[in-house]
C-alpha cells in the first residue's frame, strides 16, 4: 500500500501532462511556481516580520552544513550543532524559542514531526542545494499548515522549473574530514512543456566532537508540466542518515580539559579497560512524495492542490552496560551456580511512521483585493518499539523480541481564510482567520516501559489582523496582532500527564525604509503567553529538551536590520535584537520546599543577539564577506541558577566566492571558501541544566543537587568547494 501511494504522484503526473497541449508563457511560469507557497508566505508590504533568502544567497555558503547554519546571520537567530561543526544534528532558536515552536513547510507541506513537533534537519541532507527560496517569518506570522508557529516559521520553496538544460557537479572538502558531493541536472523544457530535474548528494563528516560522525545520502527528483495556466509538479526527495550520537554533552571540568570528549558509547570491557561502542548511532531513512497542481482560470481566480506522503523508519542503537533483566522483562538465570540479574546488551529503539497530507486553496485577486482560502488535512500513524539485538546473557528472550511497543495516531484539520485589501493608495489591510482541530491518541507501552495512553482533542481559533501605512515611496509602517494556540508534543505528555496547550498573543509594530540600495527595518514585538511550554534546561534520556508550562510569560523586543551601501563595491548588513524574556512567576521545589522565585528569565533567551556582514565585491565575479555574530549570556534554566548560565560569545566567519565564466565544456566554474570561527573562539551555544534530590549523604533530609551539560562548538575550521556548471 505504501509503495502504491508513493508512486501515485508520478503516475498522476504522466496521465495529466500527456492529456494537455498548450503554449508556455515564461512570464507566468515563475508566478505559478510561487503559488506553491503563497498560502503560507507573505509579500514585502505585509504587516508580518520576515526575511527572505534566495537561491543565489544560499549558494554562497552551501558547502555541506545544515540549513539552520545557513540562517545563522538572520535577525534573532541562534544556531547550534551537536557535533560542533554544523553537520548532523543541528538546531535553531528564533527569539529564544525552540525548534519545537518553529513551523516548517516545504512547498506548503508541513515538515515538523507530527509527534515531537520538532524539525530534524539531519534527514534533509544537502537539501539547500534544491531550495529556490526560503522565507523566515518571526513571531506568529501568517496562518500556516501543520502545527502552529509559536516563534517563527520557515517556508521553503524547492527548485523552480528551468527553461534551459543544465548540469552541475559540486564537491567540497574541509576540516574534520568533512566532504560533500553533489550532482544536479535539468532537462530544461522539452516540447515547451515538460521538465525533469534531479539531484544526488552525499555528505560525510567526522565531526568536531569525538566520533560525532555523520553520513548523509540524499536525493531529489521532480517531473513538471507547465503551460499558460497550468503547473503540475511531482516531487520526491529524501535519503538516509547514520549519525554517531553526540547529545550527551560534557560537564564543566571536561569542557575545560577535553572539550571534544564524547561519552556516547562508553563502556568497560572484561579487563576493566574503557572502550567505545562503534555503532552508538542514529540510523534513519525518510522519503517524501509530493504532487502539486496549480491552475489559473482567469486573471482573478487560481487554485492549488497538494498531496503528500512521507514514510519514515529507523532507530537509534545503544550499548548498555549491566542493565537489569527486569527492564526488558527477562527472568534471572543461574550461571556457574550464581544468580545473574544484569547483562551487557545492545538495544535499538525504533520509529516506523506514515504521514499523509492534503492541501487545497483558492485565490481571488483584483486591483484592491487579494483573497486566499483553503484547508489542510493530515494523518499521522507512528509505531514506537524497542528491540534487544544482542545480550551477553539473553535469559528467555527471542531474536528481535520487542521489549516495548506502542502506537500513536494524530489527525490535524485546519481551514483558513486570509486577505490583503488596499483601502486607498496609502493604507493596506490584512486579515487572517484559521480554525484548527487536532486529535492525538496513543496506546501501548512507551520507552520508559510505562503504559502511555493519551486521547486528547483540541480546537483552536487563531485570528490575525494588521495594517500597513505607506507614508511615501520610501517609508511604510505596519502594525499586526496575531493569536496562536499550540498542542503539547509527545515528549511533553510523557514528562507531564497534566500538560496544557499553550497560547500566544503577538503584537508587532514596524517601520520599513528603502531608498535606492539602502534599507532599514525596525520592528518591535510583544509576545504575551499563557501556559507557554518553555525549556526547563533538562533533557530526557534520548537527548530531547524537556519543556514545562510556565503560566504567564512574555517576550518584549526590538529588532533592527539594515543594508548600507558604503560604496559601489562595499556593503554593510547589520542586524540586532534587544529583548526581555520573562516568566511572570516561577515556583520550584528546592531542598524539599516550594520556593517562589518571582519573575525570572526564560531559559535560552539571550537579551542581545547581533550580527553583521561586511560584503566586498571588487568585480562582478568575486565576492568576499566577513560575517560576525554576537550572542549575549543566557540561562539554561528558568530559575536563573548561576550554574546554568551560558557565557556570551562573539564569532566571525570569512566567506569568498569566485566565478570563472568559460566558453568550453563548462558554462562556469565557481570556487567557494568558508572559514568558520576565524578568531578561534572557544564557545558553547547550547547545553542543559538539571536538578535532582539526593538523600544519600544525610538520610532523612533532601538536598537539591545541580548539574549541567555543555555542547562545545568548533574552533577555527574551513570548507572549500568547486562547482562545475554546464
N, C-alpha and C positions, 0 to 999 in steps of 0.2 A: 504493500500500500504506500509505503514511504517513497519508494522509487517511482511509482506511478505518478504521485503528486509532484515529485521533484522535477520530472521531465515534462510535466504538463505545460509548463511555461513555454518551452521550446516548440512543442507541437502546436500550441495555440498561435505562436508567432508565425510558424510556417503556414498554417491554414489562413491566417489573416493577410499576410503580406502578398501571397500569390493570388489573392482574390481582388486586389485593388491595382488600378493603373491610373495614377495621377502625376502631375508635374510637381517637382520640388522647388520650393521658394527658399533660398538660403537665408533671407531676412527673417523668415518665420521659424526656421529650424531651431535657432537659439532660443526663441521665446517658448517653443514647445518643450525644449529640454528643461527650461526653468520652471515650467508648470509642475514638474515632478515634486518640487519642494515649495511651491507657492503657498500651500495650505499651512506650512509651519514656519515660513520666513516672513520678514518684514522688509520694507523698502527704506531708502535713505531718509525719507521725510517722516517716517512713523515715529510716534512718541515712545518707542521701545529702545532701550540702550543696547547697542550691539556693535560688533566688529566683524569685518569680512576679510577672508584670506582667499586669494586667487591661486589658481594652479601654478602660475609663474612665481608667486611669492613662496609657496610651499616648496617648490623645486630647489630653491637656493640652499636649503639646509636639509634636504631629504636624502640622507646618507645612511639610513637604516634605523634611526631612532624612532620610537613610537610617536603617534600623533600628539599626545599630551606635551611631549618635549618641544614639538614644533609650535605649540601655542604658548610657550613659556613667557614670551615677552609681551603678551597682550595684557590690557589693564586688569588688575585684581586677581591675577592668576598666580598660583603657586603649584609647582610640579615636584614630583618625587619619583624615585626609582628604587625598587628593592635591590636590584643587582648593582646599583650605583652609577650606571653609565647610560641609562635611557633606553636600554633594550631589554625586553622581557616584561615583567610586571611593573607597570608604571601607573601613576595616579595623578589626578589633577583636582585642585580645590579652587573654587571661584568665590570671592568674597568670604573666604574662610569656610565654605560649605563643601561637604564631602562629595565624592563622585556619586554616592547613592542618591543625592538630591539634584544631580545634573542629568537632564533628559537628553538622550542622544537618539537621533534618527538618521537613517541612511536612505535617501530618496523618499523621505516621508514615512518610512517603515521604522517602527520602534526597534532600537537595538539593545537597550538596557535589559539585563537579565530579569525575567518576569518575577522571580522569587527574591533574589538578593537586592534587586533594583540597581545594582552596580553595573559598571561597564568594564569588560575585560579586553583591553586593547591588545593584549598578547595574542588573542585569537584573530586579529586583523593584521598579520604580518605584512609590512610594506604596503598597507592599504593607501597610504599617502600618495603612492605612485598612480593610483586610479581615482584620485579626487579632482574634480573640476573646480569646485569652490566649496567654501566652508563658512558658515556664519555662527558666531558665538554670541548668544543673547544673554545678558546679565540680568539678574532678578527673575521675576516670574515669566516675563516675556509674553509672547502670543500663545494662544491655545495650541497644543501640540498633541501628537499621538502617543499612546503608551502612558507610562507613569508620569505624573505631572512634574514640571520643572520647579524646583524649590530654591534654586540659587542661580541656575544657569541652564541653558540648553545649547547643544551643539548640533547643528543641522548640516548634514553632509550631502553634497550632490556628486555623484560619480561621473565618469568621463562622458563628455558630450560627443555627439556624432562628428566624425572627421570627414570633411568633403574629399580630402586627398588621401591617397595611400601613404602610410607612414610606417616606420620601424624604428626601434630604439633598443640599444644594448647598453646597460648601465652596470658598472662594477665599482664597489668602494671597499676600502680596507682601512683599518685603524687600530687603535690601542685595544688591548685585552683580546687580541686575535679576532676582532670584530670584522665581519665581511658581509657584503650584500651583493647579490647577483640578480639582475632583473632583465627580462626580455619582454618587449611590448610590440604589438603590431596593430595596424588597422588596414582593412582593405580599401578604405575610402568608400565613397558612394558608388555602388555598382548599379548600372541602369538608372542612375539618378535617384534611386530609392533605397537601396539595401546597403547595410554595412555590417561587417563582423569585426570585432576588435577583442583583444585579449592581452593577458599578462601572466607570466610565471615568475615567481620570486623565491629566493632562499636567503634567509638572514641567519647568521650564527655569531655567537659571541661567548667568550669565556667569562665575561662579567668582571667588574672591578672587585666585587666581593668574592672570596674564595669559593670555587666550584659553582658559582651562580651562573651556570652556562645556559644558553638559550639556543634552540634550533627551531626555526620557523620556516615552514614551507607553505606557500600560498599561491592562489590562482585567482584570476578574474576573467570572465568571458561574457561578452554581450553581443546579441544579434538585434539589429534595428531595422525598422521600416519607417520611412518618412515621406510625406508629400505635403501639399499646401496646407492641409488641415488635419493631418493625422500623424501621430508619432506613436509607434509601438516598440517597446524595448523588452527583451527577455534577457535577464542578467543572472548569472550565477557567480558566486565568489565564496571563498573560504580557504581552508587549509588545516594544518596541524601544527601543534606546538609541543615541544618537550623541553621543560624548563626546570632546572635544578632548584629546589626550594631555598629561598633566602629571606623568608618572612619572620624568622625568629628574632632578629635584632641582637644587639650586644649591650652589655652593661657599660657603665662609665669607665671602669678600670680597663676593660678590654678596648674600649674606644680610644683611650689614651695610649695604650701599649701595642695594640694589634688590631687596627681599625678595619682590616679586611677579613677578620676571622668570621667564619660561618659555622655555627653549632649544628646546623642541619645534618642529619645522618650520622651523628657521632655515637659510637658505642665502644665497649671494651671487649676484646676477644678473650679466649680461654687463657691466654698468657698474661692477661691484665694490660695489654697494650691498646692504646687508643687507635681506633680505625674509623673510617667514614664510609657509610654505605653508598655505593656508586649509583644507585637507582632511586635516590630520595627525590623524586621528580613529580611534576605535574605532566600528564600526558593526555592531551585533549584534542579532539577534532570537531570542527564546526563547518557546516555547509549551508549556504543561503541560496534560495531560488526566488527570484522576483520577476513578476510580469507587470508591466505598466502600459496603459493605453490612454493616451491623451487625444482628445478630439475637439476641434474648433468648428462650431456650426455656422457662425457668422461673426461679425465684428463685436458682438456683445456676449455671446454665450460660448462656453467651453466646459468640458468635463474631464475628469481624471479618475481612472480606476487602477488600483494597485493591489496585487496579490503577492503573498509571501509565505514561504515555508522554510523554516530553519530546523536543521537536525544537528543536535549536539550530543557528543558522547565522549566519555573519558574518565580519568581517575587521577588521584594523586597517591603515590606509593610511599610507604614509610617502613623503616626498620624499627622495631620496638624491642627494647631490652627488658627482660624479666617482667613481662606483662602477666597479670593474673589470669588464670584459666577462667575464672568466674566472669570476666569481662566478655568473653567470647562464648559463654555457655558451655564450656568444657568441664569435664569432671576430673578430679585429681587422679593421678596414676601412681603406681609404685615402680620405681626404678632402682635396682640393686638393693631392694629392701627398704628404700626410703620413699616417703610420700612426696610427690612433685606437684606443686600447685602453680608454678610460674614457668614461663618459657620465653625464649627469644623467638621472634616471628617477623614476617613481612606481611603487611596488610595493604589493601587497596580500598579506597573509598570512591565509589562510582557515582557519576551523574549520567543519565540517559534521558534526553528530553526532546520533545517535538513542540514547535511553536508555529502557529498559523495566524495570519493577519489578512484582513480585507479592509482596504481604504477606498473611499469613494467621495468625490467632491464635485461641486459645480460652481462655476464662476460667471458672474454677470458684470459687465463693465460698460459705462458710458462716460461722458466727459466729466461728470461730477461724482459718480458712484462706482466703487469697486467692491462688490459683494461676493463673498465666498462662503459656502455652507457645505457640510458633509458629515461623514461618520467614519469611525474606525472600530472594527470588531476584531478581537484577538482571543485565541485559546491556547493555553499552555498546559502540557502534560509532562510531568517530570518524575522519573524514578530515582530514588536515592538508595544505595545499598553498599554493604561492605563485605569484602572477601578476605580470608586469610590464605595467601598463596604459598606460604612456607612456614613451617614451625619446627623448632628443634624437638619439641615434644608435642605431638599433634592430638593426643588423647583420642577421643572417639570421632573427631571431625572428619568430614568427607572433603574431597577435592572440590574447590570452588564453592564450598558451603558459605551461605550468606549469614553473617552473624547479626546483621540488622537489615531491615528492608522497609521502605516507606514510599508513599506516592503523594504527589501534590498536583492539584489542578487549579488553574486560575483563568477566569473569564473576565474580559475587560471590554466594555461597550461605552463609547462616547459619541455624542453628537455636538456639533458646534455650528455657530454662525458668526462671521466677523465681517466688518465693513469699514472702508475708508470713504468718507464723504467730504467733498470740498464745498464748504459753506459759502465761501467767496474767494477772492483772489489771495487773501492772506490767511484764512482760517480753514484748517482741515481737521475733521473729527474722526475719531477711531472708536469703534465699539466691538466687543467680542464676548460671546456667551458660550460656555461649554457646560454640558451636563455629562457626568461620567459615573458609571456603575461598575463596581468591582466585586467579584465573588472569589474567595480564596478558600480552598478546602485541602486538608492534609489528612493522611491516615498512616497507620503503621508505627514503626519504631525509628527514632532519629539516631544520629551517630553517637549520641551520649547514652544510647541504649534505654532511653525513657520513652514511654508512649508519647506520641506527638500528634495531637488531634486539634485541628483548627477548622472552624467553619464560620467565616465572617463575610458579611455583606456591607458594602459601603456605597452610598450615593452622594456624590459631590457636585455642588453648584459653584462654578468658577466664572464670575463676571469680570470683565476688564473694560476700561474706558480711558480715552486720552484725547488730548487736543494739541495741535501744532499751530503755532502762530508765526507766520513768515513776516518779519519786520521789514525786510528788504531782500534783494537777491543774495546778500552775503550773510544774513543772520536769521536764524529761526529759533524759537523757544518752544519747549514742549512740557507737558505735564501728563502723567498717567497714574492710574490706580488699577491694581490687579489683585485678585484673591486666588489663592491656590490651596488645595487640600491634597493630602497625600497619605496613602495607606502605609502601615508598617511593613517591613521586609520579613522574610522567613527567619533571619537571624534575630530580629527584634522579638518575634514571638518565642523563639527558643530561649532567649535570655530573660524574657519577662512576659508571663502569660497575660498580664493585665495592660499591656502596652496599648496606647491610644493613637489614633491617626493625628497628624499634625496639620495645623492651619497657618497660613501666612497672608497678611495684608501688606502689599508692597506699593509704596509711593515713590515715584521717580519725577525729578524736576531737572530739566536740562537746557543747555544753550549750545547751539552749533554755529560756528562761524567758519566760512570758507571764502577766501578771496585769492584767485589765481591758484598757485601751488601751496599757499599757506592755509592751514586749517587748525582750528582749536575747538575742542569739545569739553564742556564741563557738565557733570551730572551729579546731582545729589540724590541720595536714596535713604529711605526709612523703611525698614522691613520689620513689621510687628508680628511676632509669632505667638501662637498658643499651642502648648504641648509640642514645641519643637523637639525633634529627635536629634539631640546633639551627641557628638562623640564623647564618650566618657574618658577616652585616652587609653582604655584597655583594649586588648584583642582577645578573640576566642582561640580555641585550640587548633584552628586552621588558619590563623592569621587575619581573619576578618575583623574590622573595627567594631567594637561594641557601642551601641547607642542607647540613650535613655531619654524619656520625656522630661523636659525641663520647665514645664509650666509656662509662664510668660517670660519672653525674652525679646531682645531687639538687636538689630544691626543698623547703625547710622553711619553714613559715609559720604565722602566726596571723591569722585573720580575725575581726573584731569588727563587729557591727552592732546597732543599737537603734532603737526608736521610743519617743520620750519626750514624752508629752503635758504640756507646761508649764502649759497652761490649756485650757479647752474650745475655745478659738479658735487656740491656738498649739501647734505640734508640731515637735520636732526629730527628724531622721532621720539620724544619723551612721553612718559605717562606716569601717573602716581595715583595711589588710593590711600586716603586717610580715613580711618574708621574707628568707631567704638562699638564693641560687640559684647553685650552684657546679658547674663541671666538675672532676672529681677530678684530671685530668691533661690538660694542653694542650701539644701539641708542634707547632711551626710551623717553616717554613723562613724564615730571616731572613739576608739578605746571603749566601745560598748555603749556609748552615749550619743543620742541625736544632737547634732550641733548645727545651728543656723548660722551660716557664713554670710548671709545677706546677699547683696548684689556681687556677682563675680564675673570675670571674663569668660566668654565662651571658648572652649578648647579649640586649638588650631586656628585661631583668628588673629593674625598679627594686625597691629594698629596702623602699620605703614608698609605698603608694597609699592615699589617704584621700579621702573625700567627705562632704558634709553637705547636708541640705535643711532650711531653716527655712521651715515652711509656716504661713501665717497665713490663717485663714478667718473673717473678721468676720461674714459672713452665709452663708446656705445657697448663694447663687448667686455669691459672689465668693471667689476664692482667689488668694493671692499667694505665690510661692515664691522664695527665694534659694538657688540651687544652686551649691555650691562643690566644686572638685576640686583635689587636690594629687597630683602625680606626682613622685617623687624622681628624682635623677640616675640615669642608666643608661648602659651602654656599648653601642655598636653593633657591637662585635666580641667574640670570646671570648678576646682577648689582653689585655684591659684597657688597650689603647693609649690614651694620653691624648687623642690627636686624635679618637678615636672616641666620646668622652664627650658625651652629651646632658645639658644642664643640667636640673635640676628646674624645675617650673613650677606656678603656682597660678592658677586661673581661676575666675570666678564668672559665672553666668547668672541673669537675672531672668525669671520666668515668671508671667503673670497670665491668669486666665480669668474671664469674667463672663457669666452666663446670664440672659437675659430670657425669662420664660415668658409667652407671649401666648395670646390666645383668638381670634386672627384666622386668617389663612391659614396661618401657621406655628405649630407647637406651641412652638417655642423658637428664640431667636436667640442664638448663642454667639460672644462676642468673645474672641480669644486673642492674646496678645502674648508675644514672646520676645526678650530682648536677650542676646546671647551675648558673653562676654568683656567684661563691663561696665567693667572696670578697664583695658582696652586693653593687656593683657599681650602682648608680642611673644615668642611661644614656638614651639618646634619639638617635635612629638610623635613624629616618625619621621624616618628617614634611612637612609643606608647608608655603609659603610666598605669600602675595598678597598686591596689592595697589589698591586704588580707589580714585576717585576725589570727594572731599567733598566741596560743595559750599554753605552749610547752615549757617555756622558761620559768613561769610562775603559775602553777596550777591554781585555778580559782579566779584568775584575772584574765582580761582580754587586752592585748596590746596590738594596736594597728601598725602593721609593717608596710613600708612603701617600697616600690621597685620601679625601675624604668628600663626601657629598651630603646636603642637608637639604630637608625638606618643611615650610616655614613654614605655620603655621595663621593663620586670620584674626584681625585685631584686632577692636575693637568692631563688631558688626553686629546687625541686627534682622530679625525676621519678625513680621508681624501677619496675623491671619486672621479671617474672618467665615464662620460656618456657619449655614445656614438649615435647620431640621429641620421636617418636616411629615408 
